Amino acid sequence: MNFRTIIEPFRIKSVESVKFTRREEREAAIQDAGFNVFRLRAEDVLIDLLTDSGTGAMSAAQWGALMQGDESYAGSRSFYRFESVVRDLTGFTHVIPTHQGRAAERILFHSVLKPGQVIPNNNHFDTTRANIEVEQCEARDLVIAEGRVPALVHPFKGNVDLAALEKTLREDGARVPLVMVTVTNNSGGGQPVSLENIRGVRALCDRYRKPLFLDACRFAENAYFIKIREAGQGDRTPKAIAQEMFSLADGCTMSAKKDGLANIGGFLAMNDDRLAETARNLLILTEGFPTYGGLAGYDLEAIARGLEEVVEEPYLRYRIRSTEYLGDKLTAAGVPTIRPSGGHAIYLDARALLPHIPPLQYPGIALTNALYVEAGIRGVEIGTVMFGLRPDGSETPGAMDLVRLAIPRRVYTQSHIDYVAEGAIEVARLKESLRGYRIVSAPTVLRHFTARFEKL
């Protein structure tokens, strides 16, 4: 049907009340939180767009699957169901469950990295970068130039700069144990990577004999973007496209809290027998036995069902279009965002909206806090606070200063999204009144989670 209305491809069978607060209550709450939205109580947030990780709504089939969970410590039936679904989707020989994506990253990088090595990627997200840097290695971002210009429209702004990757492999190849590609590219605005580009990365990896791993948290959204944007892909199913994406890689890390449609979980998958043995030994040390990996059997069941549902085309059509709907409303109102819209989130361009706040006074934090105070909306800064701290302790401006409005899967309705647009437009109207922040206290790793700020 060619109607314009975006219709959710599901019916709602259970609801949860949300709490309305007054502006003065939100001002007090954000001050008590050290002006860091991560420190807020979730009950004091009206629309929570902090993350799309683990915050989605599970389907009736997933809730039913929970009742089938086999909680055996070793050899759980639920593991073999999970393993079968992951193998069918990815084709990888070894499937290692973990409690979430960053655990998969930690196990992979601790198993393969030695100090001084380099991991090229289009863009590393926060935990990926941190797990590389804690091993005293370099996380090198090689996204195409178009991916660094928020307002520029390009269908695949997540693509790897193949010339830059070849230069890295040619000049620093001895220090590169593997290459990664993040699909979709979270740090760069939830932007997709084309199948052609992944093939190009694969060809370079073959030439220089390097394994290729995907950061596959949002693989299904990336597959759907390929279907609707890449020539020759329109008649293929999202699952078939996803399977080809995985076939071009040697392994992947996965947070099942995103395109696994589950509240917890992840996995590390690969074809290398020796690396898999090392990874499983580390898994036993830090996560759990290889057939549960830190997860309950019912979590494995929920993920298995979620991985089947996430590649269904009606769901993906709704998911991508409903995110685009928010982006269209903000663009029409003149609010600067990363364009085109990403799959899981809309990214406000705080640096463009607040040019009077320099990057080292954190325009992303100013915009994030204003959204909460004015409208009860919680987003997250993706910019200088998250990525500006160097391993040597120095600070530089991030590549961009963004505020991510990450939309949980199957949680909010169109009226919620209309409210988000109205709130963001109102904050943009008040932009001249916003001021920067300074950090009062922060850890040296992943500081954005727990830092405290004060207004300038």
N, C-alpha and C positions, 0 to 999 in steps of 0.2 A: 504494500500500500504506500502511496506517495504523499501521505499527509505530512504536514510540517511539524506537528507536535511530537516531542520526544517522549515516548512511552516506556516506562520501566518494564522489562520483560519478566516481571514477577509480581506476585501479590504478597501483601504484608500480613503475617499471621501472629506476630507478637510485637509489642511496642514498649519503649522505655521513656519515661518522663524526663524532660530536661528542666533545669532550674533557671528561672529568670532572675537577674540581679539588677540593682540600681547602679548608676554610673559611679556614685561615691563609694559603693561597695567594691566595685572593680578597681578603682583607684587605690583603695586600701590594700586589696589583694595583691596587686602587682607590685606595690611598694614592699609589702611583706615578703614577696618572692624575690627581692633584689632586682626587680625589673627584668627578670628572666622568666619567660612564659613556661619553660620546662618545670619551674618550681611551683607553678600554680596547682591548686587542687582541681582535679578534673570536674568536680561537681560545681565549681564556680565558673565553668566555661559553657557558653550557650551553644555555639557551633564549633566543634573541635576539628580543625584542619591542620593540627600539628604534624600529623603523619598519616600515611595510608598503610602503615606497617602494623599488621595485627589488629586493626581497628574495623575491619569489614564485618558484615553480617553473614553468617553461615546460612546455607540453604536448609530446607526441611530434610533433603536427602543427606546432607552432612550431619545434621543432628541425629538422624536415624543411624548413620554409620557409627557415631560415637558409641551406640549401644552394642555394636559388634566388636568393640575393642578387646583384643586379647592381651592381657597384662603380664604374660609370661616374661620372665627376665631374659631368657635366651630362646631363640627360635620362635618368636611370636608369630602367629598366623597373620597378624596385622602388618608386621614388617614385610612379609612376602607379598601381600596385596599391594603395599606401598611400593616395594621394589619393582613389581611387575608394571605398575602404571608409569613409574619414572623411566624404566627401560624402554617401554613402548614409545614414550614421548621423546626421549633423548637419544636412545640407542647406545648409551654408555654401558660398559661391562660392569663397573663397580659403582654401587650406590651406597653411600655412607650417610645415615641420618644424623642430624645435629639439632640442638635445641633452637637455633636460629641462624641466620645467614652469617653473622660475624664470627660465630664459632667455626663455620666452614672455612671462612677466610683465614682465621687464626691457624687452623690445622694445616691448610694448604701452604701458607707462607712460612710457617715454622718448619715445615717439612722440606721445603725446597730452597729457601733463601740463605745466603751467607752475607755477612756485612759487606757493604759497598756495591751490591748488585742493583740492577735497575729493572723495574716493571713498567713497560709502556702500556698505555690504555688510552681510550678517547678521553674520558675523565674519571678519575677515582672519586668515589663518594667518601664520606667522613671515616667510617669504620674501616673501609678498604685501605685508605691512605694510612690510617693509624696503625693497622696491623702490618703494613709494609715498613713504616718508619720505625716501629718498635724493634724491628729486626736490623736496624741501622742501614736501611736500604732506601733507594729513591723511587718514589711514585711519580712517574713522568707522564704528564697530560699531553696528548697529541691530537686533540680534536681539530677538525677543519676550521679555517679562519672564520667562516660564516657562523660557526657555533659560538663565537665570542661576541657577536653583535646582536643584542636582544631584539631590536626592531626589525632586523632583516628577515624576510620570509624566504625559507628554503625548505624543501620537503624532508630532508634528512640531515638536520643540523647536528646530529649525534655522530656522524661519520668520522672515522679515523682519517687523519691526514696521511695518506699512503706514502707520500714523498718524505715526510718527517719520520715516519716509522722506518722506512728503508734506510734513511740516514742514521737513525739510532742503531739499527741492526748492523749496518756496515761499520760504524765507528765504535760502537760500544757492545757489539754482539757477544763478546766474551763475558760481559757482565749481565747479560739478559738470560735468565733461566726459563722464562715463559712470557708470552704476550697475552694481554687481556683486552676484551671489548665489553663494555657495559651496555646492555640493552634492556630498556631504553636508557638514555644518558641522563641520570638524575641530576647531577651537578650542573648540567647545561640546560636545564629546563624541561626534563622529561622528553627529550627529543629522540626520535628513532634513528636507527642505523639501517641502511639499505642492505638488501641481500647482495647486491653487486659489491658493496664495500666490504662486507664480511668475506666474500670470495677473494677480494683483493688482499685482505689481511692474511687469509689462508695461504694464498700463493707466496707471499713474502715469508711467512713462517716456514713453508716447505723449502723455499730457496735457501733460507738461513738455518734450517733444521731446528726450529723452535716450536714447542707445543703452544697451542692456542686454547685459552680458557675463556668462557663467557661468564660475566657477572649477569646471571639470568633472572634476576628478581622480577622483572616485568617483561618476560619473553613473549607472553601472549599479546600484550598491548603492542609490542614492537612488530610482531607478526601481522597484526591487523593493519598497522600503518603501512607495512610493505604491501599488503593486499590492495589497499585503496590508493596508494601513491606511486608504486613502482610499476613501470611498464612491464606487461606480460604476466603480472601476478594476480590480476583481478578475478580470474576464474578458479583460483585455488582456494582451498579451505585454510583457515588460520592454523589448524593443526598440521597440515601438510607443510606449510611454510615454516612453522616452528621446528618441525622435524628436520627440514633441510638446514635451518640455522644451526641446530645442534650437530648435524652430520659434518659440518665444516670445522667443528672444534674437537679438541682432545679431552675436554672436561669442562666442568662448570661449578661455580658456587651458586647457591640458591637460597634466598630467604622465602620460605613458603608463606610468610606473613603478608606477602604482596600477591603475586599471581598464583599462589597456592590457595588463596581464598580462606586461609586458616588464621587462627588467633596466635599461634605459636608454631615454630618448627622451621626446618630447612634441611639442606643436604649438600654434600660434596659428591660429585660424580666424575668418573674418569675412565680411561681405557688402560692406563699404565699399571701393570700388575705390581711392580716394585713400589711405586709411589703409593698405591692403594694399601699395600701392607704397612708401610710406614705411617700412613694416615690413620689406619685402623688402630694401630698400637697407641698413637697419641690420643685417638678418640677414647679408648678404654681408660687411659690415664686421666683425661679431663672431662669427658662427657658421659660415658657409659658404654655398655656392651654394644657391639656392632649391630645387633638387631633391635636396639631401641634408641641408642645415641642421645640419651637425655630426654627422650619424649615418652609420654604415656602411649600405650597401644591405641587408645581412642584418638589421640592426636594424629597418629600415622593414618588411621582410617579417614579422618576428616581431610587431611592433606591429599590423600589418594583420590577421594571424591572431588575435592576442589580442583585438582589438576585436570580432571575430566571436564568439569563444568566451565573452566576458564577459557577454553578454546572454542566454546560454542559461539557461533557467529551472532545470534541475537543479543547475547550478553555483551560482546565486544563492541557491537555497533552502538548500543546504548551507552556503554562506558565511555567511549571516545567522543561521541557526539555530545553527551551531557557535560563533559569537561569543556569542550569547545563552546558550548552554550554560555558558560560563565565567561570565558575569554572574549566572546563576541560582545557581550554586554559591557564589559569593562573597556574594550577597545572603542566601542561606539561612544562611550562617555569621555574618552580622551585619557584614560588611565594607562600609563605605559606598562606593558607586559612583554615577556618573551613571546615572540611570534614565530611560527604558528603555535597554537596551543599544544601543550604536551599531553601525554596519555593519562597520567595519574594526578596532575596538578596544574594549576595556573601559577605562574611566577611573576609577581609584581617587580618592576624594575625600580628599586628604591633609589638607586643612584641617579636615575633620570628624573624621578618624581621629586627628589629632595636634593637638588644640586648645591644648596647652601650648607649642607652637612657633609664635610669631607669624609672619605672612606675610613680614616682612622678615628672618627667619631661615630662610626657605626650607623649609617642611615638605615640599614636593615633592621636594627634593633629599635630605632625610633619608630619606624613604620609598623613593626610587629606589635609594639606596646600600644601604639595609638589605635590599632584595629581592635585590640582587646578592650581598652578603656572605653572607646566610643560605641562598640557594637557587641562586645562579648565574644568576638571571633578570635580563635587562637591559630595563628600560622607559625612559621619558623623562619629565622634568618638563614639564608644560604649565601654567605659572602665573607666579609673580612674577619668576622669573629670566628666563623667555622673553618676558614681556610687560610687566614692571614698569618698565623703563627708558624714560623719556620722551625725546623728541628734544632737549630742552634739557639733558639730563644728570641730571635729578632722578630719583628712584625712588619709586614708589608700589606698594602691593599690587596684584597682578593681580586680575581679576574673580573668579577661582577659583584654587585651588591643587590641581592634579590630577597624577596619574601615569598616563600612557597606556601600556597594554599593547597595542601594535599587532600584529595577527596576520598574518604573511606569508601570501600566498595559496597554497594547495595544498602547504604545507611540513610542518606539524606534524600529528600524529595526535591522536586523543582522549586517549591516555595522556599525551602531552606536555601537553595542556591540563589534565588532571587534576593533573599535577605542578605546573603553574603555580598552580592554585587552592590546592593544599596549601601551596605556598610562601608565597603571599600571606596565607593564613589564619594561618600561623605567625608571619609578621612582624607582623600585626595583634595577635596575642597578646602580642608583645614591645613594644607601642607605647609604654608608659610609660618604657622605657629609652632611647628615641631622643631625640636632641638636635639642635639646629639647626646651621646653618653660616653662615659669612660668606665673601664673595668676596675672594680674595687678588689676583687679576689677571683682567682681562677686556677685550675690545675694546669699542668703542662701538656696534657694529652686530652683531646676531645673536650676542650674547655667550654664549648658552647652549651654542653649539657648542664653544667653546674655553676658557671660563672655568676658573679653578682655584679651589678652595674649601679651607677648613680647618674642622674641627669646633670648635664653641663649648663 
